[in-house]
Amino acid sequence: MNQLTQSVAYLKKLIDNKKIRLIVILVMYITAFGLISYIAYTNILANKNKLSPYVEEYGKLDNYSYSYTIKSLDKNDKLTITSVSGKRYIDKQIMHYDGKYYSVIDDEIKDFPITAFDINKLDNSDIYKYLQIATMTKSSNCLDVYQISLSKFIKLVDNKQQAINGYVTISLVKIDKKLVQVDLNLTNYVKNKSDLYNYFAITINYNQINEIIDF
Protein backbone atom coordinates (compact mmCIF):
# COMPACT_ATOMS: atom_id res chain seq x y z
CA MET A 1 0.00 0.00 0.00
CA ASN A 2 2.87 2.29 0.89
CA GLN A 3 4.46 1.63 -2.50
CA LEU A 4 1.19 2.48 -4.26
CA THR A 5 0.92 5.74 -2.32
CA GLN A 6 4.47 6.63 -3.25
CA SER A 7 3.77 5.87 -6.92
CA VAL A 8 0.65 8.06 -6.92
CA ALA A 9 2.54 10.87 -5.24
CA TYR A 10 5.38 10.59 -7.77
CA LEU A 11 2.92 10.62 -10.68
CA LYS A 12 1.17 13.69 -9.25
CA LYS A 13 4.53 15.39 -8.91
CA LEU A 14 5.29 14.67 -12.57
CA ILE A 15 1.93 16.00 -13.68
CA ASP A 16 2.43 19.16 -11.65
CA ASN A 17 5.62 19.75 -13.60
CA LYS A 18 4.54 22.02 -16.49
CA LYS A 19 7.25 20.84 -18.85
CA ILE A 20 6.45 17.17 -18.33
CA ARG A 21 2.71 17.87 -18.53
CA LEU A 22 3.18 19.54 -21.90
CA ILE A 23 5.22 16.60 -23.17
CA VAL A 24 2.50 14.14 -22.05
CA ILE A 25 -0.22 16.23 -23.71
CA LEU A 26 1.86 16.47 -26.89
CA VAL A 27 2.41 12.70 -26.99
CA MET A 28 -1.30 12.07 -26.44
CA TYR A 29 -2.15 14.57 -29.21
CA ILE A 30 0.28 12.99 -31.67
CA THR A 31 -1.04 9.50 -30.86
CA ALA A 32 -4.67 10.58 -31.30
CA PHE A 33 -3.87 12.42 -34.54
CA GLY A 34 -2.01 9.40 -35.89
CA LEU A 35 -4.90 7.08 -35.03
CA ILE A 36 -7.48 9.39 -36.64
CA SER A 37 -5.31 9.76 -39.75
CA TYR A 38 -4.90 5.98 -40.03
CA ILE A 39 -8.65 5.40 -39.74
CA ALA A 40 -9.34 8.10 -42.34
CA TYR A 41 -6.74 6.64 -44.70
CA THR A 42 -8.13 3.11 -44.44
CA ASN A 43 -11.65 4.42 -45.09
CA ILE A 44 -10.46 6.36 -48.15
CA LEU A 45 -8.59 3.31 -49.43
CA ALA A 46 -11.60 1.06 -48.88
CA ASN A 47 -13.87 3.48 -50.75
CA LYS A 48 -11.29 3.91 -53.50
CA ASN A 49 -11.14 0.16 -54.12
CA LYS A 50 -14.87 -0.39 -53.71
CA LEU A 51 -16.51 -1.13 -57.04
CA SER A 52 -19.39 1.06 -58.18
CA PRO A 53 -22.91 -0.39 -58.47
CA TYR A 54 -22.72 -0.24 -62.27
CA VAL A 55 -19.60 -2.43 -62.18
CA GLU A 56 -21.30 -4.91 -59.85
CA GLU A 57 -24.21 -5.06 -62.30
CA TYR A 58 -21.82 -5.53 -65.21
CA GLY A 59 -20.19 -8.52 -63.52
CA LYS A 60 -23.54 -10.31 -63.38
CA LEU A 61 -24.57 -9.77 -67.02
CA ASP A 62 -25.45 -12.90 -69.00
CA ASN A 63 -27.45 -11.48 -71.91
CA TYR A 64 -25.78 -9.15 -74.41
CA SER A 65 -23.99 -8.80 -77.73
CA TYR A 66 -20.40 -7.60 -77.96
CA SER A 67 -17.49 -6.83 -80.24
CA TYR A 68 -13.77 -7.10 -79.62
CA THR A 69 -11.27 -4.85 -81.36
CA ILE A 70 -7.74 -6.14 -80.80
CA LYS A 71 -4.98 -3.70 -81.74
CA SER A 72 -1.30 -4.59 -81.69
CA LEU A 73 2.02 -3.19 -82.84
CA ASP A 74 4.84 -5.60 -83.62
CA LYS A 75 8.53 -4.86 -83.06
CA ASN A 76 8.57 -2.89 -86.32
CA ASP A 77 5.49 -0.92 -85.20
CA LYS A 78 3.31 -2.56 -87.82
CA LEU A 79 -0.32 -2.16 -86.80
CA THR A 80 -2.67 -5.13 -86.81
CA ILE A 81 -6.37 -4.80 -86.03
CA THR A 82 -8.48 -7.89 -85.38
CA SER A 83 -12.27 -7.70 -85.04
CA VAL A 84 -14.44 -10.30 -83.32
CA SER A 85 -18.18 -10.16 -82.64
CA GLY A 86 -20.43 -12.35 -80.57
CA LYS A 87 -23.46 -12.71 -78.38
CA ARG A 88 -24.31 -14.37 -75.11
CA TYR A 89 -27.54 -15.80 -73.77
CA ILE A 90 -27.15 -17.13 -70.21
CA ASP A 91 -24.75 -20.08 -70.60
CA LYS A 92 -24.70 -20.01 -74.41
CA GLN A 93 -22.20 -17.98 -76.39
CA ILE A 94 -21.21 -17.78 -80.02
CA MET A 95 -18.46 -15.77 -81.72
CA HIS A 96 -17.95 -14.67 -85.30
CA TYR A 97 -14.46 -14.11 -86.66
CA ASP A 98 -13.04 -14.10 -90.18
CA GLY A 99 -16.17 -15.64 -91.69
CA LYS A 100 -16.36 -18.46 -89.13
CA TYR A 101 -18.56 -19.08 -86.11
CA TYR A 102 -17.18 -20.41 -82.84
CA SER A 103 -19.33 -21.83 -80.04
CA VAL A 104 -18.51 -21.93 -76.36
CA ILE A 105 -18.15 -25.49 -75.07
CA ASP A 106 -17.57 -26.10 -71.35
CA ASP A 107 -16.92 -22.37 -70.80
CA GLU A 108 -14.22 -22.28 -73.47
CA ILE A 109 -14.19 -21.27 -77.11
CA LYS A 110 -12.72 -24.19 -78.96
CA ASP A 111 -10.33 -23.99 -81.92
CA PHE A 112 -10.18 -20.20 -81.86
CA PRO A 113 -7.05 -18.72 -83.47
CA ILE A 114 -4.50 -18.08 -80.73
CA THR A 115 -3.80 -14.45 -79.89
CA ALA A 116 -1.32 -12.93 -77.47
CA PHE A 117 -4.05 -12.98 -74.83
CA ASP A 118 -6.44 -15.87 -74.24
CA ILE A 119 -9.80 -14.78 -75.63
CA ASN A 120 -11.52 -17.11 -73.16
CA LYS A 121 -10.46 -14.73 -70.39
CA LEU A 122 -12.36 -11.72 -71.72
CA ASP A 123 -15.80 -12.64 -70.40
CA ASN A 124 -17.46 -9.90 -68.34
CA SER A 125 -17.20 -12.11 -65.24
CA ASP A 126 -13.45 -12.40 -65.83
CA ILE A 127 -13.02 -8.65 -66.23
CA TYR A 128 -15.04 -8.17 -63.05
CA LYS A 129 -12.48 -10.34 -61.23
CA TYR A 130 -9.66 -8.21 -62.62
CA LEU A 131 -11.40 -5.09 -61.33
CA GLN A 132 -11.75 -6.62 -57.87
CA ILE A 133 -7.96 -6.57 -57.44
CA ALA A 134 -7.47 -3.24 -59.23
CA THR A 135 -7.10 0.29 -57.89
CA MET A 136 -9.03 3.20 -59.35
CA THR A 137 -6.69 5.93 -60.60
CA LYS A 138 -9.17 8.23 -62.33
CA SER A 139 -12.91 8.80 -62.25
CA SER A 140 -15.34 11.05 -64.10
CA ASN A 141 -18.97 11.03 -65.19
CA CYS A 142 -18.21 8.93 -68.26
CA LEU A 143 -14.87 7.21 -67.54
CA ASP A 144 -13.30 5.21 -64.71
CA VAL A 145 -9.70 4.04 -64.98
CA TYR A 146 -8.21 1.16 -62.96
CA GLN A 147 -4.71 -0.24 -62.68
CA ILE A 148 -3.56 -3.70 -61.60
CA SER A 149 0.02 -4.53 -60.74
CA LEU A 150 1.45 -6.90 -63.32
CA SER A 151 2.38 -9.43 -60.63
CA LYS A 152 -1.23 -9.61 -59.37
CA PHE A 153 -2.60 -9.85 -62.90
CA ILE A 154 -0.27 -12.72 -63.81
CA LYS A 155 -1.21 -14.51 -60.60
CA LEU A 156 -4.92 -14.24 -61.42
CA VAL A 157 -4.77 -14.94 -65.17
CA ASP A 158 -1.94 -17.50 -65.37
CA ASN A 159 -1.88 -18.73 -61.77
CA LYS A 160 1.84 -17.98 -61.58
CA GLN A 161 3.93 -16.19 -58.98
CA GLN A 162 6.16 -13.62 -60.64
CA ALA A 163 7.66 -10.53 -59.04
CA ILE A 164 7.76 -7.98 -61.82
CA ASN A 165 7.21 -4.25 -62.23
CA GLY A 166 4.54 -2.75 -64.43
CA TYR A 167 0.79 -2.75 -64.54
CA VAL A 168 -2.30 -3.46 -66.64
CA THR A 169 -4.80 -0.67 -67.24
CA ILE A 170 -8.56 -1.15 -67.54
CA SER A 171 -10.71 1.79 -68.62
CA LEU A 172 -14.49 1.67 -68.26
CA VAL A 173 -16.71 3.86 -70.42
CA LYS A 174 -20.19 4.41 -69.01
CA ILE A 175 -23.35 6.10 -70.25
CA ASP A 176 -26.24 6.78 -67.89
CA LYS A 177 -24.47 4.69 -65.23
CA LYS A 178 -24.32 1.71 -67.59
CA LEU A 179 -21.03 0.19 -68.74
CA VAL A 180 -20.88 0.19 -72.54
CA GLN A 181 -17.16 -0.21 -73.28
CA VAL A 182 -14.06 -1.73 -71.68
CA ASP A 183 -10.53 -0.89 -72.81
CA LEU A 184 -7.72 -3.18 -71.66
CA ASN A 185 -4.13 -2.09 -72.18
CA LEU A 186 -2.31 -5.42 -71.92
CA THR A 187 1.00 -4.24 -73.35
CA ASN A 188 3.08 -4.97 -70.25
CA TYR A 189 1.49 -8.40 -69.81
CA VAL A 190 2.05 -9.39 -73.45
CA LYS A 191 5.61 -8.03 -73.58
CA ASN A 192 6.40 -10.06 -70.46
CA LYS A 193 5.42 -13.24 -72.35
CA SER A 194 6.80 -12.39 -75.77
CA ASP A 195 9.19 -9.96 -77.42
CA LEU A 196 7.05 -9.78 -80.56
CA TYR A 197 4.95 -6.79 -79.51
CA ASN A 198 5.43 -3.13 -78.69
CA TYR A 199 1.76 -2.58 -77.95
CA PHE A 200 -1.30 -4.74 -77.32
CA ALA A 201 -4.78 -3.57 -76.34
CA ILE A 202 -8.35 -4.82 -76.54
CA THR A 203 -11.52 -2.75 -76.71
CA ILE A 204 -14.82 -4.46 -75.90
CA ASN A 205 -18.12 -2.81 -76.81
CA TYR A 206 -21.42 -4.04 -75.38
CA ASN A 207 -24.86 -3.75 -77.01
CA GLN A 208 -28.36 -5.26 -76.77
CA ILE A 209 -28.01 -5.78 -73.03
CA ASN A 210 -30.82 -8.09 -71.85
CA GLU A 211 -32.24 -8.11 -75.40
CA ILE A 212 -30.75 -11.33 -76.80
CA ILE A 213 -33.22 -14.17 -77.34
CA ASP A 214 -32.36 -17.84 -77.06
CA PHE A 215 -30.41 -19.33 -79.95
C-alpha positions as CSV (number, residue, x, y, z in Angstrom):
1,M,0.0,0.0,0.0
2,N,2.9,2.3,0.9
3,Q,4.5,1.6,-2.5
4,L,1.2,2.5,-4.3
5,T,0.9,5.7,-2.3
6,Q,4.5,6.6,-3.3
7,S,3.8,5.9,-6.9
8,V,0.7,8.1,-6.9
9,A,2.5,10.9,-5.2
10,Y,5.4,10.6,-7.8
11,L,2.9,10.6,-10.7
12,K,1.2,13.7,-9.2
13,K,4.5,15.4,-8.9
14,L,5.3,14.7,-12.6
15,I,1.9,16.0,-13.7
16,D,2.4,19.2,-11.6
17,N,5.6,19.8,-13.6
18,K,4.5,22.0,-16.5
19,K,7.2,20.8,-18.9
20,I,6.5,17.2,-18.3
21,R,2.7,17.9,-18.5
22,L,3.2,19.5,-21.9
23,I,5.2,16.6,-23.2
24,V,2.5,14.1,-22.1
25,I,-0.2,16.2,-23.7
26,L,1.9,16.5,-26.9
27,V,2.4,12.7,-27.0
28,M,-1.3,12.1,-26.4
29,Y,-2.2,14.6,-29.2
30,I,0.3,13.0,-31.7
31,T,-1.0,9.5,-30.9
32,A,-4.7,10.6,-31.3
33,F,-3.9,12.4,-34.5
34,G,-2.0,9.4,-35.9
35,L,-4.9,7.1,-35.0
36,I,-7.5,9.4,-36.6
37,S,-5.3,9.8,-39.8
38,Y,-4.9,6.0,-40.0
39,I,-8.7,5.4,-39.7
40,A,-9.3,8.1,-42.3
41,Y,-6.7,6.6,-44.7
42,T,-8.1,3.1,-44.4
43,N,-11.6,4.4,-45.1
44,I,-10.5,6.4,-48.1
45,L,-8.6,3.3,-49.4
46,A,-11.6,1.1,-48.9
47,N,-13.9,3.5,-50.8
48,K,-11.3,3.9,-53.5
49,N,-11.1,0.2,-54.1
50,K,-14.9,-0.4,-53.7
51,L,-16.5,-1.1,-57.0
52,S,-19.4,1.1,-58.2
53,P,-22.9,-0.4,-58.5
54,Y,-22.7,-0.2,-62.3
55,V,-19.6,-2.4,-62.2
56,E,-21.3,-4.9,-59.9
57,E,-24.2,-5.1,-62.3
58,Y,-21.8,-5.5,-65.2
59,G,-20.2,-8.5,-63.5
60,K,-23.5,-10.3,-63.4
61,L,-24.6,-9.8,-67.0
62,D,-25.5,-12.9,-69.0
63,N,-27.4,-11.5,-71.9
64,Y,-25.8,-9.1,-74.4
65,S,-24.0,-8.8,-77.7
66,Y,-20.4,-7.6,-78.0
67,S,-17.5,-6.8,-80.2
68,Y,-13.8,-7.1,-79.6
69,T,-11.3,-4.9,-81.4
70,I,-7.7,-6.1,-80.8
71,K,-5.0,-3.7,-81.7
72,S,-1.3,-4.6,-81.7
73,L,2.0,-3.2,-82.8
74,D,4.8,-5.6,-83.6
75,K,8.5,-4.9,-83.1
76,N,8.6,-2.9,-86.3
77,D,5.5,-0.9,-85.2
78,K,3.3,-2.6,-87.8
79,L,-0.3,-2.2,-86.8
80,T,-2.7,-5.1,-86.8
81,I,-6.4,-4.8,-86.0
82,T,-8.5,-7.9,-85.4
83,S,-12.3,-7.7,-85.0
84,V,-14.4,-10.3,-83.3
85,S,-18.2,-10.2,-82.6
86,G,-20.4,-12.3,-80.6
87,K,-23.5,-12.7,-78.4
88,R,-24.3,-14.4,-75.1
89,Y,-27.5,-15.8,-73.8
90,I,-27.1,-17.1,-70.2
91,D,-24.7,-20.1,-70.6
92,K,-24.7,-20.0,-74.4
93,Q,-22.2,-18.0,-76.4
94,I,-21.2,-17.8,-80.0
95,M,-18.5,-15.8,-81.7
96,H,-17.9,-14.7,-85.3
97,Y,-14.5,-14.1,-86.7
98,D,-13.0,-14.1,-90.2
99,G,-16.2,-15.6,-91.7
100,K,-16.4,-18.5,-89.1
101,Y,-18.6,-19.1,-86.1
102,Y,-17.2,-20.4,-82.8
103,S,-19.3,-21.8,-80.0
104,V,-18.5,-21.9,-76.4
105,I,-18.2,-25.5,-75.1
106,D,-17.6,-26.1,-71.3
107,D,-16.9,-22.4,-70.8
108,E,-14.2,-22.3,-73.5
109,I,-14.2,-21.3,-77.1
110,K,-12.7,-24.2,-79.0
111,D,-10.3,-24.0,-81.9
112,F,-10.2,-20.2,-81.9
113,P,-7.0,-18.7,-83.5
114,I,-4.5,-18.1,-80.7
115,T,-3.8,-14.4,-79.9
116,A,-1.3,-12.9,-77.5
117,F,-4.1,-13.0,-74.8
118,D,-6.4,-15.9,-74.2
119,I,-9.8,-14.8,-75.6
120,N,-11.5,-17.1,-73.2
121,K,-10.5,-14.7,-70.4
122,L,-12.4,-11.7,-71.7
123,D,-15.8,-12.6,-70.4
124,N,-17.5,-9.9,-68.3
125,S,-17.2,-12.1,-65.2
126,D,-13.4,-12.4,-65.8
127,I,-13.0,-8.7,-66.2
128,Y,-15.0,-8.2,-63.0
129,K,-12.5,-10.3,-61.2
130,Y,-9.7,-8.2,-62.6
131,L,-11.4,-5.1,-61.3
132,Q,-11.7,-6.6,-57.9
133,I,-8.0,-6.6,-57.4
134,A,-7.5,-3.2,-59.2
135,T,-7.1,0.3,-57.9
136,M,-9.0,3.2,-59.3
137,T,-6.7,5.9,-60.6
138,K,-9.2,8.2,-62.3
139,S,-12.9,8.8,-62.2
140,S,-15.3,11.1,-64.1
141,N,-19.0,11.0,-65.2
142,C,-18.2,8.9,-68.3
143,L,-14.9,7.2,-67.5
144,D,-13.3,5.2,-64.7
145,V,-9.7,4.0,-65.0
146,Y,-8.2,1.2,-63.0
147,Q,-4.7,-0.2,-62.7
148,I,-3.6,-3.7,-61.6
149,S,0.0,-4.5,-60.7
150,L,1.5,-6.9,-63.3
151,S,2.4,-9.4,-60.6
152,K,-1.2,-9.6,-59.4
153,F,-2.6,-9.8,-62.9
154,I,-0.3,-12.7,-63.8
155,K,-1.2,-14.5,-60.6
156,L,-4.9,-14.2,-61.4
157,V,-4.8,-14.9,-65.2
158,D,-1.9,-17.5,-65.4
159,N,-1.9,-18.7,-61.8
160,K,1.8,-18.0,-61.6
161,Q,3.9,-16.2,-59.0
162,Q,6.2,-13.6,-60.6
163,A,7.7,-10.5,-59.0
164,I,7.8,-8.0,-61.8
165,N,7.2,-4.3,-62.2
166,G,4.5,-2.7,-64.4
167,Y,0.8,-2.7,-64.5
168,V,-2.3,-3.5,-66.6
169,T,-4.8,-0.7,-67.2
170,I,-8.6,-1.2,-67.5
171,S,-10.7,1.8,-68.6
172,L,-14.5,1.7,-68.3
173,V,-16.7,3.9,-70.4
174,K,-20.2,4.4,-69.0
175,I,-23.4,6.1,-70.3
176,D,-26.2,6.8,-67.9
177,K,-24.5,4.7,-65.2
178,K,-24.3,1.7,-67.6
179,L,-21.0,0.2,-68.7
180,V,-20.9,0.2,-72.5
181,Q,-17.2,-0.2,-73.3
182,V,-14.1,-1.7,-71.7
183,D,-10.5,-0.9,-72.8
184,L,-7.7,-3.2,-71.7
185,N,-4.1,-2.1,-72.2
186,L,-2.3,-5.4,-71.9
187,T,1.0,-4.2,-73.3
188,N,3.1,-5.0,-70.3
189,Y,1.5,-8.4,-69.8
190,V,2.1,-9.4,-73.4
191,K,5.6,-8.0,-73.6
192,N,6.4,-10.1,-70.5
193,K,5.4,-13.2,-72.3
194,S,6.8,-12.4,-75.8
195,D,9.2,-10.0,-77.4
196,L,7.0,-9.8,-80.6
197,Y,5.0,-6.8,-79.5
198,N,5.4,-3.1,-78.7
199,Y,1.8,-2.6,-78.0
200,F,-1.3,-4.7,-77.3
201,A,-4.8,-3.6,-76.3
202,I,-8.3,-4.8,-76.5
203,T,-11.5,-2.7,-76.7
204,I,-14.8,-4.5,-75.9
205,N,-18.1,-2.8,-76.8
206,Y,-21.4,-4.0,-75.4
207,N,-24.9,-3.8,-77.0
208,Q,-28.4,-5.3,-76.8
209,I,-28.0,-5.8,-73.0
210,N,-30.8,-8.1,-71.9
211,E,-32.2,-8.1,-75.4
212,I,-30.7,-11.3,-76.8
213,I,-33.2,-14.2,-77.3
214,D,-32.4,-17.8,-77.1
215,F,-30.4,-19.3,-79.9
